[in-house]
Amino acid sequence: MANNQLCKLCGLLTPVTNNGVCESCTEEYAIIYNFIKNKPTATILEISTATKISLKKIN
Ligand SMILES: [Zn+2]
């Protein structure tokens, strides 16, 4: 019952969640979300440096 689709973020053909994003990107998104929650003034560059997630994905 795998629902393989292109992930909206990384573009891999992979099982995705309801919002069209794969599991690993969902995890990264959660990390970014938490970071922004703690530091709303952070720039994209700061977020990328702190989370080691590429600028492309955050954007
Ligand atoms: Zn992905």
N, CA, C, O and the ligand as a Tripos MOL2 file, in Angstrom:
@<TRIPOS>MOLECULE
protein
  237   235    60     0     0
PROTEIN
NO_CHARGES

@<TRIPOS>ATOM
      1 N           0.8250   -1.2050    0.0000 N.3       1 MET1
      2 CA          0.0000    0.0000    0.0000 C.3       1 MET1
      3 C           0.8600    1.2560    0.0000 C.2       1 MET1
      4 O           0.3890    2.3390    0.3480 O.2       1 MET1
      5 N           2.1140    1.1080   -0.3890 N.am      2 ALA2
      6 CA          2.9900    2.2710   -0.3870 C.3       2 ALA2
      7 C           2.4900    3.2820   -1.4100 C.2       2 ALA2
      8 O           2.1280    2.9230   -2.5300 O.2       2 ALA2
      9 N           2.4750    4.5000   -1.0270 N.am      3 ASN3
     10 CA          1.9950    5.5750   -1.8810 C.3       3 ASN3
     11 C           3.1860    6.3750   -2.3970 C.2       3 ASN3
     12 O           3.4910    7.4610   -1.9040 O.2       3 ASN3
     13 N           3.8540    5.8050   -3.4090 N.am      4 ASN4
     14 CA          5.0620    6.4630   -3.9030 C.3       4 ASN4
     15 C           4.7410    7.6880   -4.7440 C.2       4 ASN4
     16 O           3.9820    7.6210   -5.7110 O.2       4 ASN4
     17 N           5.3300    8.7950   -4.3590 N.am      5 GLN5
     18 CA          5.1860   10.0350   -5.1140 C.3       5 GLN5
     19 C           6.4970   10.7970   -5.0490 C.2       5 GLN5
     20 O           7.3850   10.4630   -4.2650 O.2       5 GLN5
     21 N           6.6090   11.8150   -5.8720 N.am      6 LEU6
     22 CA          7.7870   12.6800   -5.7760 C.3       6 LEU6
     23 C           7.6390   13.5670   -4.5450 C.2       6 LEU6
     24 O           6.6540   14.2890   -4.3890 O.2       6 LEU6
     25 N           8.6380   13.4920   -3.6840 N.am      7 CYS7
     26 CA          8.6300   14.3580   -2.4960 C.3       7 CYS7
     27 C           8.7380   15.8140   -2.9440 C.2       7 CYS7
     28 O           9.5480   16.1490   -3.8070 O.2       7 CYS7
     29 N           7.9240   16.6600   -2.3560 N.am      8 LYS8
     30 CA          7.9250   18.0920   -2.7220 C.3       8 LYS8
     31 C           9.2520   18.7700   -2.4100 C.2       8 LYS8
     32 O           9.6390   19.7310   -3.0750 O.2       8 LYS8
     33 N           9.9460   18.2620   -1.3930 N.am      9 LEU9
     34 CA         11.1620   18.9320   -0.9540 C.3       9 LEU9
     35 C          12.4180   18.3730   -1.5990 C.2       9 LEU9
     36 O          13.2040   19.1290   -2.1680 O.2       9 LEU9
     37 N          12.6240   17.0500   -1.5210 N.am     10 CYS10
     38 CA         13.8740   16.4960   -2.0340 C.3      10 CYS10
     39 C          13.7060   15.9290   -3.4390 C.2      10 CYS10
     40 O          14.7000   15.6370   -4.1030 O.2      10 CYS10
     41 N          12.4640   15.7650   -3.9080 N.am     11 GLY11
     42 CA         12.2290   15.3160   -5.2760 C.3      11 GLY11
     43 C          12.4350   13.8350   -5.5120 C.2      11 GLY11
     44 O          12.4290   13.3910   -6.6600 O.2      11 GLY11
     45 N          12.6180   13.0550   -4.4510 N.am     12 LEU12
     46 CA         12.7890   11.6180   -4.6060 C.3      12 LEU12
     47 C          11.4310   10.9440   -4.7550 C.2      12 LEU12
     48 O          10.4370   11.3650   -4.1630 O.2      12 LEU12
     49 N          11.4160    9.8710   -5.5720 N.am     13 LEU13
     50 CA         10.2010    9.0650   -5.6730 C.3      13 LEU13
     51 C          10.1930    8.1300   -4.4720 C.2      13 LEU13
     52 O          11.0030    7.2060   -4.3850 O.2      13 LEU13
     53 N           9.2830    8.3760   -3.5620 N.am     14 THR14
     54 CA          9.3420    7.7280   -2.2610 C.3      14 THR14
     55 C           7.9680    7.7840   -1.6150 C.2      14 THR14
     56 O           7.1510    8.6270   -1.9850 O.2      14 THR14
     57 N           7.6950    6.9070   -0.6600 N.am     15 PRO15
     58 CA          6.4150    7.0560    0.0440 C.3      15 PRO15
     59 C           6.3550    8.4020    0.7430 C.2      15 PRO15
     60 O           7.2820    8.7810    1.4580 O.2      15 PRO15
     61 N           5.2700    9.1150    0.5350 N.am     16 VAL16
     62 CA          5.1640   10.4480    1.1240 C.3      16 VAL16
     63 C           3.9950   10.5010    2.0990 C.2      16 VAL16
     64 O           3.0900    9.6670    2.0560 O.2      16 VAL16
     65 N           4.0310   11.4760    2.9600 N.am     17 THR17
     66 CA          2.9360   11.6920    3.8990 C.3      17 THR17
     67 C           1.8460   12.4940    3.2160 C.2      17 THR17
     68 O           1.9520   12.8060    2.0300 O.2      17 THR17
     69 N           0.8110   12.8250    3.9480 N.am     18 ASN18
     70 CA         -0.3550   13.5130    3.3750 C.3      18 ASN18
     71 C          -0.0220   14.8390    2.7140 C.2      18 ASN18
     72 O          -0.6810   15.2500    1.7580 O.2      18 ASN18
     73 N           1.0060   15.5070    3.2270 N.am     19 ASN19
     74 CA          1.3370   16.8100    2.6520 C.3      19 ASN19
     75 C           2.3410   16.7220    1.5120 C.2      19 ASN19
     76 O           2.8870   17.7420    1.0920 O.2      19 ASN19
     77 N           2.5940   15.5110    1.0030 N.am     20 GLY20
     78 CA          3.4450   15.3590   -0.1680 C.3      20 GLY20
     79 C           4.9260   15.4380    0.1150 C.2      20 GLY20
     80 O           5.7200   15.7100   -0.7860 O.2      20 GLY20
     81 N           5.3070   15.2010    1.3610 N.am     21 VAL21
     82 CA          6.7030   15.2810    1.7620 C.3      21 VAL21
     83 C           7.1190   13.9330    2.3490 C.2      21 VAL21
     84 O           6.3560   13.3170    3.0940 O.2      21 VAL21
     85 N           8.3360   13.4700    2.0130 N.am     22 CYS22
     86 CA          8.7880   12.1660    2.5090 C.3      22 CYS22
     87 C           9.1280   12.2140    3.9900 C.2      22 CYS22
     88 O           9.1840   13.2820    4.6000 O.2      22 CYS22
     89 N           9.3530   11.0350    4.5530 N.am     23 GLU23
     90 CA          9.5660   10.9510    5.9870 C.3      23 GLU23
     91 C          10.7950   11.7240    6.4500 C.2      23 GLU23
     92 O          10.7370   12.4380    7.4510 O.2      23 GLU23
     93 N          11.9000   11.5880    5.7350 N.am     24 SER24
     94 CA         13.1220   12.2640    6.1850 C.3      24 SER24
     95 C          12.9680   13.7790    6.0970 C.2      24 SER24
     96 O          13.4640   14.5060    6.9580 O.2      24 SER24
     97 N          12.2830   14.2560    5.0620 N.am     25 CYS25
     98 CA         12.0480   15.6940    4.9500 C.3      25 CYS25
     99 C          11.0800   16.1540    6.0350 C.2      25 CYS25
    100 O          11.2030   17.2690    6.5410 O.2      25 CYS25
    101 N          10.1260   15.3110    6.3930 N.am     26 THR26
    102 CA          9.1990   15.6570    7.4630 C.3      26 THR26
    103 C           9.9570   15.8440    8.7640 C.2      26 THR26
    104 O           9.6750   16.7620    9.5340 O.2      26 THR26
    105 N          10.9340   14.9550    9.0060 N.am     27 GLU27
    106 CA         11.7610   15.0810   10.2110 C.3      27 GLU27
    107 C          12.5710   16.3630   10.1730 C.2      27 GLU27
    108 O          12.6520   17.0810   11.1700 O.2      27 GLU27
    109 N          13.1680   16.6530    9.0290 N.am     28 GLU28
    110 CA         13.9610   17.8750    8.9040 C.3      28 GLU28
    111 C          13.0810   19.1050    9.0950 C.2      28 GLU28
    112 O          13.4850   20.0910    9.7100 O.2      28 GLU28
    113 N          11.8860   19.0240    8.5590 N.am     29 TYR29
    114 CA         10.9550   20.1390    8.6930 C.3      29 TYR29
    115 C          10.6250   20.3760   10.1620 C.2      29 TYR29
    116 O          10.5330   21.5210   10.6050 O.2      29 TYR29
    117 N          10.4470   19.2880   10.9190 N.am     30 ALA30
    118 CA         10.1480   19.4030   12.3420 C.3      30 ALA30
    119 C          11.3110   20.0600   13.0850 C.2      30 ALA30
    120 O          11.1070   20.8760   13.9840 O.2      30 ALA30
    121 N          12.5380   19.6910   12.6930 N.am     31 ILE31
    122 CA         13.7240   20.2900   13.3200 C.3      31 ILE31
    123 C          13.7490   21.7890   13.0450 C.2      31 ILE31
    124 O          13.9810   22.5900   13.9500 O.2      31 ILE31
    125 N          13.5070   22.1620   11.7870 N.am     32 ILE32
    126 CA         13.5020   23.5760   11.4060 C.3      32 ILE32
    127 C          12.3990   24.3240   12.1520 C.2      32 ILE32
    128 O          12.5970   25.4330   12.6490 O.2      32 ILE32
    129 N          11.2410   23.6870   12.2130 N.am     33 TYR33
    130 CA         10.0940   24.3110   12.8710 C.3      33 TYR33
    131 C          10.4050   24.6130   14.3340 C.2      33 TYR33
    132 O          10.1090   25.6990   14.8330 O.2      33 TYR33
    133 N          11.0110   23.6260   15.0190 N.am     34 ASN34
    134 CA         11.3740   23.8230   16.4190 C.3      34 ASN34
    135 C          12.4000   24.9310   16.5800 C.2      34 ASN34
    136 O          12.3320   25.7330   17.5120 O.2      34 ASN34
    137 N          13.3640   24.9630   15.6420 N.am     35 PHE35
    138 CA         14.3990   25.9890   15.7050 C.3      35 PHE35
    139 C          13.7840   27.3810   15.5780 C.2      35 PHE35
    140 O          14.1340   28.2910   16.3300 O.2      35 PHE35
    141 N          12.8800   27.5390   14.6360 N.am     36 ILE36
    142 CA         12.2430   28.8420   14.4110 C.3      36 ILE36
    143 C          11.3740   29.2310   15.6120 C.2      36 ILE36
    144 O          11.2730   30.4030   15.9750 O.2      36 ILE36
    145 N          10.7590   28.2290   16.2080 N.am     37 LYS37
    146 CA          9.9220   28.4860   17.3780 C.3      37 LYS37
    147 C          10.7560   29.0810   18.5130 C.2      37 LYS37
    148 O          10.3180   29.9900   19.2190 O.2      37 LYS37
    149 N          11.9790   28.5380   18.6690 N.am     38 ASN38
    150 CA         12.8590   29.0260   19.7310 C.3      38 ASN38
    151 C          13.5460   30.3330   19.3670 C.2      38 ASN38
    152 O          13.9290   31.1100   20.2420 O.2      38 ASN38
    153 N          13.6980   30.5670   18.0730 N.am     39 LYS39
    154 CA         14.4280   31.7570   17.6360 C.3      39 LYS39
    155 C          13.7580   32.3360   16.3910 C.2      39 LYS39
    156 O          14.2420   32.1540   15.2740 O.2      39 LYS39
    157 N          12.6480   33.0320   16.5940 N.am     40 PRO40
    158 CA         11.8480   33.5230   15.4560 C.3      40 PRO40
    159 C          12.5970   34.5030   14.5620 C.2      40 PRO40
    160 O          12.2220   34.7010   13.4060 O.2      40 PRO40
    161 N          13.6440   35.1110   15.0850 N.am     41 THR41
    162 CA         14.3560   36.1130   14.2940 C.3      41 THR41
    163 C          15.4780   35.5150   13.4460 C.2      41 THR41
    164 O          16.1540   36.2390   12.7160 O.2      41 THR41
    165 N          15.6770   34.2130   13.5340 N.am     42 ALA42
    166 CA         16.7720   33.5690   12.8050 C.3      42 ALA42
    167 C          16.6020   33.7360   11.3000 C.2      42 ALA42
    168 O          15.4910   33.6720   10.7730 O.2      42 ALA42
    169 N          17.7200   33.9490   10.6240 N.am     43 THR43
    170 CA         17.6790   34.0060    9.1740 C.3      43 THR43
    171 C          17.7640   32.5810    8.6210 C.2      43 THR43
    172 O          18.0960   31.6410    9.3430 O.2      43 THR43
    173 N          17.4570   32.4410    7.3270 N.am     44 ILE44
    174 CA         17.5340   31.1330    6.6960 C.3      44 ILE44
    175 C          18.9460   30.5690    6.7980 C.2      44 ILE44
    176 O          19.1400   29.3690    6.9900 O.2      44 ILE44
    177 N          19.9320   31.4610    6.6650 N.am     45 LEU45
    178 CA         21.3220   31.0220    6.7530 C.3      45 LEU45
    179 C          21.6430   30.4830    8.1410 C.2      45 LEU45
    180 O          22.3160   29.4610    8.2790 O.2      45 LEU45
    181 N          21.1610   31.1710    9.1580 N.am     46 GLU46
    182 CA         21.3890   30.7200   10.5380 C.3      46 GLU46
    183 C          20.7250   29.3670   10.7780 C.2      46 GLU46
    184 O          21.2950   28.4840   11.4190 O.2      46 GLU46
    185 N          19.5370   29.2260   10.2630 N.am     47 ILE47
    186 CA         18.8100   27.9630   10.4330 C.3      47 ILE47
    187 C          19.5750   26.8320    9.7470 C.2      47 ILE47
    188 O          19.7460   25.7490   10.3060 O.2      47 ILE47
    189 N          20.0280   27.1080    8.5330 N.am     48 SER48
    190 CA         20.7490   26.0890    7.7760 C.3      48 SER48
    191 C          22.0320   25.6820    8.4930 C.2      48 SER48
    192 O          22.3600   24.4970    8.5630 O.2      48 SER48
    193 N          22.7500   26.6540    9.0200 N.am     49 THR49
    194 CA         23.9970   26.3680    9.7260 C.3      49 THR49
    195 C          23.7290   25.5550   10.9900 C.2      49 THR49
    196 O          24.4470   24.6010   11.2870 O.2      49 THR49
    197 N          22.7050   25.9360   11.7200 N.am     50 ALA50
    198 CA         22.4120   25.2890   12.9930 C.3      50 ALA50
    199 C          21.8570   23.8810   12.8100 C.2      50 ALA50
    200 O          22.1340   22.9930   13.6160 O.2      50 ALA50
    201 N          21.0770   23.6770   11.7560 N.am     51 THR51
    202 CA         20.4200   22.3840   11.5800 C.3      51 THR51
    203 C          21.1400   21.5030   10.5740 C.2      51 THR51
    204 O          20.8160   20.3220   10.4450 O.2      51 THR51
    205 N          22.1170   22.0610    9.8570 N.am     52 LYS52
    206 CA         22.8520   21.3350    8.8290 C.3      52 LYS52
    207 C          21.9160   20.8360    7.7140 C.2      52 LYS52
    208 O          22.1690   19.8090    7.0840 O.2      52 LYS52
    209 N          20.8640   21.5650    7.4960 N.am     53 ILE53
    210 CA         19.9330   21.2530    6.4210 C.3      53 ILE53
    211 C          20.1260   22.2800    5.3160 C.2      53 ILE53
    212 O          20.2600   23.4720    5.5900 O.2      53 ILE53
    213 N          20.1420   21.8230    4.0740 N.am     54 SER54
    214 CA         20.5190   22.7170    2.9810 C.3      54 SER54
    215 C          19.5610   23.8910    2.8070 C.2      54 SER54
    216 O          18.3630   23.7800    3.0660 O.2      54 SER54
    217 N          20.1040   24.9980    2.3710 N.am     55 LEU55
    218 CA         19.3290   26.2160    2.1670 C.3      55 LEU55
    219 C          18.1480   25.9850    1.2350 C.2      55 LEU55
    220 O          17.0590   26.5170    1.4490 O.2      55 LEU55
    221 N          18.3750   25.1950    0.2130 N.am     56 LYS56
    222 CA         17.3400   24.8940   -0.7810 C.3      56 LYS56
    223 C          16.0670   24.3580   -0.1320 C.2      56 LYS56
    224 O          14.9560   24.7740   -0.4590 O.2      56 LYS56
    225 N          16.2590   23.4330    0.7870 N.am     57 LYS57
    226 CA         15.1060   22.7900    1.4220 C.3      57 LYS57
    227 C          14.3630   23.7430    2.3230 C.2      57 LYS57
    228 O          13.1330   23.7470    2.3660 O.2      57 LYS57
    229 N          15.1260   24.5610    3.0520 N.am     58 ILE58
    230 CA         14.4850   25.4740    3.9860 C.3      58 ILE58
    231 C          13.6590   26.4940    3.2240 C.2      58 ILE58
    232 O          12.5480   26.8420    3.6220 O.2      58 ILE58
    233 N          14.2090   26.9530    2.1520 N.am     59 ASN59
    234 CA         13.5310   27.9340    1.3460 C.3      59 ASN59
    235 C          12.2590   27.3600    0.7230 C.2      59 ASN59
    236 O          11.5530   28.0640    0.0010 O.2      59 ASN59
    237 ZN         11.9480   14.3850    0.8130 Zn       60 ZN60
@<TRIPOS>BOND
     1     1     2 1
     2     2     3 1
     3     3     4 2
     4     3     5 am
     5     5     6 1
     6     6     7 1
     7     7     8 2
     8     7     9 am
     9     9    10 1
    10    10    11 1
    11    11    12 2
    12    11    13 am
    13    13    14 1
    14    14    15 1
    15    15    16 2
    16    15    17 am
    17    17    18 1
    18    18    19 1
    19    19    20 2
    20    19    21 am
    21    21    22 1
    22    22    23 1
    23    23    24 2
    24    23    25 am
    25    25    26 1
    26    26    27 1
    27    27    28 2
    28    27    29 am
    29    29    30 1
    30    30    31 1
    31    31    32 2
    32    31    33 am
    33    33    34 1
    34    34    35 1
    35    35    36 2
    36    35    37 am
    37    37    38 1
    38    38    39 1
    39    39    40 2
    40    39    41 am
    41    41    42 1
    42    42    43 1
    43    43    44 2
    44    43    45 am
    45    45    46 1
    46    46    47 1
    47    47    48 2
    48    47    49 am
    49    49    50 1
    50    50    51 1
    51    51    52 2
    52    51    53 am
    53    53    54 1
    54    54    55 1
    55    55    56 2
    56    55    57 am
    57    57    58 1
    58    58    59 1
    59    59    60 2
    60    59    61 am
    61    61    62 1
    62    62    63 1
    63    63    64 2
    64    63    65 am
    65    65    66 1
    66    66    67 1
    67    67    68 2
    68    67    69 am
    69    69    70 1
    70    70    71 1
    71    71    72 2
    72    71    73 am
    73    73    74 1
    74    74    75 1
    75    75    76 2
    76    75    77 am
    77    77    78 1
    78    78    79 1
    79    79    80 2
    80    79    81 am
    81    81    82 1
    82    82    83 1
    83    83    84 2
    84    83    85 am
    85    85    86 1
    86    86    87 1
    87    87    88 2
    88    87    89 am
    89    89    90 1
    90    90    91 1
    91    91    92 2
    92    91    93 am
    93    93    94 1
    94    94    95 1
    95    95    96 2
    96    95    97 am
    97    97    98 1
    98    98    99 1
    99    99   100 2
   100    99   101 am
   101   101   102 1
   102   102   103 1
   103   103   104 2
   104   103   105 am
   105   105   106 1
   106   106   107 1
   107   107   108 2
   108   107   109 am
   109   109   110 1
   110   110   111 1
   111   111   112 2
   112   111   113 am
   113   113   114 1
   114   114   115 1
   115   115   116 2
   116   115   117 am
   117   117   118 1
   118   118   119 1
   119   119   120 2
   120   119   121 am
   121   121   122 1
   122   122   123 1
   123   123   124 2
   124   123   125 am
   125   125   126 1
   126   126   127 1
   127   127   128 2
   128   127   129 am
   129   129   130 1
   130   130   131 1
   131   131   132 2
   132   131   133 am
   133   133   134 1
   134   134   135 1
   135   135   136 2
   136   135   137 am
   137   137   138 1
   138   138   139 1
   139   139   140 2
   140   139   141 am
   141   141   142 1
   142   142   143 1
   143   143   144 2
   144   143   145 am
   145   145   146 1
   146   146   147 1
   147   147   148 2
   148   147   149 am
   149   149   150 1
   150   150   151 1
   151   151   152 2
   152   151   153 am
   153   153   154 1
   154   154   155 1
   155   155   156 2
   156   155   157 am
   157   157   158 1
   158   158   159 1
   159   159   160 2
   160   159   161 am
   161   161   162 1
   162   162   163 1
   163   163   164 2
   164   163   165 am
   165   165   166 1
   166   166   167 1
   167   167   168 2
   168   167   169 am
   169   169   170 1
   170   170   171 1
   171   171   172 2
   172   171   173 am
   173   173   174 1
   174   174   175 1
   175   175   176 2
   176   175   177 am
   177   177   178 1
   178   178   179 1
   179   179   180 2
   180   179   181 am
   181   181   182 1
   182   182   183 1
   183   183   184 2
   184   183   185 am
   185   185   186 1
   186   186   187 1
   187   187   188 2
   188   187   189 am
   189   189   190 1
   190   190   191 1
   191   191   192 2
   192   191   193 am
   193   193   194 1
   194   194   195 1
   195   195   196 2
   196   195   197 am
   197   197   198 1
   198   198   199 1
   199   199   200 2
   200   199   201 am
   201   201   202 1
   202   202   203 1
   203   203   204 2
   204   203   205 am
   205   205   206 1
   206   206   207 1
   207   207   208 2
   208   207   209 am
   209   209   210 1
   210   210   211 1
   211   211   212 2
   212   211   213 am
   213   213   214 1
   214   214   215 1
   215   215   216 2
   216   215   217 am
   217   217   218 1
   218   218   219 1
   219   219   220 2
   220   219   221 am
   221   221   222 1
   222   222   223 1
   223   223   224 2
   224   223   225 am
   225   225   226 1
   226   226   227 1
   227   227   228 2
   228   227   229 am
   229   229   230 1
   230   230   231 1
   231   231   232 2
   232   231   233 am
   233   233   234 1
   234   234   235 1
   235   235   236 2
@<TRIPOS>SUBSTRUCTURE
     1 MET1         2 RESIDUE 1 A MET
     2 ALA2         6 RESIDUE 1 A ALA
     3 ASN3        10 RESIDUE 1 A ASN
     4 ASN4        14 RESIDUE 1 A ASN
     5 GLN5        18 RESIDUE 1 A GLN
     6 LEU6        22 RESIDUE 1 A LEU
     7 CYS7        26 RESIDUE 1 A CYS
     8 LYS8        30 RESIDUE 1 A LYS
     9 LEU9        34 RESIDUE 1 A LEU
    10 CYS10       38 RESIDUE 1 A CYS
    11 GLY11       42 RESIDUE 1 A GLY
    12 LEU12       46 RESIDUE 1 A LEU
    13 LEU13       50 RESIDUE 1 A LEU
    14 THR14       54 RESIDUE 1 A THR
    15 PRO15       58 RESIDUE 1 A PRO
    16 VAL16       62 RESIDUE 1 A VAL
    17 THR17       66 RESIDUE 1 A THR
    18 ASN18       70 RESIDUE 1 A ASN
    19 ASN19       74 RESIDUE 1 A ASN
    20 GLY20       78 RESIDUE 1 A GLY
    21 VAL21       82 RESIDUE 1 A VAL
    22 CYS22       86 RESIDUE 1 A CYS
    23 GLU23       90 RESIDUE 1 A GLU
    24 SER24       94 RESIDUE 1 A SER
    25 CYS25       98 RESIDUE 1 A CYS
    26 THR26      102 RESIDUE 1 A THR
    27 GLU27      106 RESIDUE 1 A GLU
    28 GLU28      110 RESIDUE 1 A GLU
    29 TYR29      114 RESIDUE 1 A TYR
    30 ALA30      118 RESIDUE 1 A ALA
    31 ILE31      122 RESIDUE 1 A ILE
    32 ILE32      126 RESIDUE 1 A ILE
    33 TYR33      130 RESIDUE 1 A TYR
    34 ASN34      134 RESIDUE 1 A ASN
    35 PHE35      138 RESIDUE 1 A PHE
    36 ILE36      142 RESIDUE 1 A ILE
    37 LYS37      146 RESIDUE 1 A LYS
    38 ASN38      150 RESIDUE 1 A ASN
    39 LYS39      154 RESIDUE 1 A LYS
    40 PRO40      158 RESIDUE 1 A PRO
    41 THR41      162 RESIDUE 1 A THR
    42 ALA42      166 RESIDUE 1 A ALA
    43 THR43      170 RESIDUE 1 A THR
    44 ILE44      174 RESIDUE 1 A ILE
    45 LEU45      178 RESIDUE 1 A LEU
    46 GLU46      182 RESIDUE 1 A GLU
    47 ILE47      186 RESIDUE 1 A ILE
    48 SER48      190 RESIDUE 1 A SER
    49 THR49      194 RESIDUE 1 A THR
    50 ALA50      198 RESIDUE 1 A ALA
    51 THR51      202 RESIDUE 1 A THR
    52 LYS52      206 RESIDUE 1 A LYS
    53 ILE53      210 RESIDUE 1 A ILE
    54 SER54      214 RESIDUE 1 A SER
    55 LEU55      218 RESIDUE 1 A LEU
    56 LYS56      222 RESIDUE 1 A LYS
    57 LYS57      226 RESIDUE 1 A LYS
    58 ILE58      230 RESIDUE 1 A ILE
    59 ASN59      234 RESIDUE 1 A ASN
    60 ZN60       237 GROUP 0 **** ****
